[in-house]
Amino acid sequence: MRGIKRISGRPEDMVLMDLPEPQIPRDDWIKIKVAYAGICGSDIKMFRRDCSGLDSKLKPPVIPGHESSGIVWEKGSAVTNIEVGDRVIYHTMVDNCGTCEYCLTGNWGLCSSRKGIGSDLNGAFAEYLVCPAKNAIRIPEEVSLRTAALTEPLACSVRIVEEIGEIRRGEKAVIFGPGPIGACCAVLAKANGAVPVVVGTRHSRHRMNVLKENGIQCFINDENLLENIDNFFGGPADLAVDAVGNEKVFLKALDIVKKLGRVIAGAVDESGKGYAVPMDEVFRRQIKILPSCSSAPKDWHKALTLLWEYHDEFESFISAQYPLEEWKEAFQKAESREGFKIMLKP
């Protein structure tokens, strides 16, 4: 098969090559023919970064890619919940222990033994991949394979807005970052009866135009932002989401929310520099600061339901698709943020 493989930990040491088709390693696993694979911001970061350290999220040699949809091509003898030919997505956490407090509460991503498809194990930037059958979820007939490839970022957004943010009907929510995660958070807030506003830079006007077409208010992050938010809502926000991962954005989110407001860190600057958070202000105004990382398996089921209910909105977030042979152009397009969500089609 054809696949894009990160050969070593050296930055950008990734090539398109002929690879052996993966074989099902256990009788409770399945083989999936990849239909679409989204390029995530973390894929870009890992491509540029040195991944040779023991603490690296990406473990070369490995095929990246963790946002995808596909068709079941083969199944192990013990698989009963999925059939060959089923259209599926799959959550990406594998080999969690199943017995620690995190596994028992459904937070597989926090299990110290878990592995990730597309980081520890070969992922979706190839024609085929293998995963446990228990990870696979059938795609509703009403949802296209292309749109279903948004399930992973949408599942992360479900965790941000609903589980961690506990959004409520009538609340006012400001989402910083009109990228795929921010856009999904905005649709989720709206679906929960809240009033969302998305904040971005002038460079992201094209993305905000797509959001406006879907009935979501957007503002430029400039010196007038606080005034614009106050005028639009008639006061401060109940909830703010940092979907950028930037200290300045995070501090602006603190300014946006009311007393007893909630600020969700849906992304973070991973440079190791840390944030200078004014804890006296956080304490005085009793602001809740809540991190939201990755997703839980139940979020994927909710995400698929949302993709069905708001199919056209989410479909509009997909800007382009490229064959594997044009992966470098696709990565450049995703990194430049000229489009919205960029996908590979093996």
Disulfide bonds with the S-S distance in Angstrom:
none
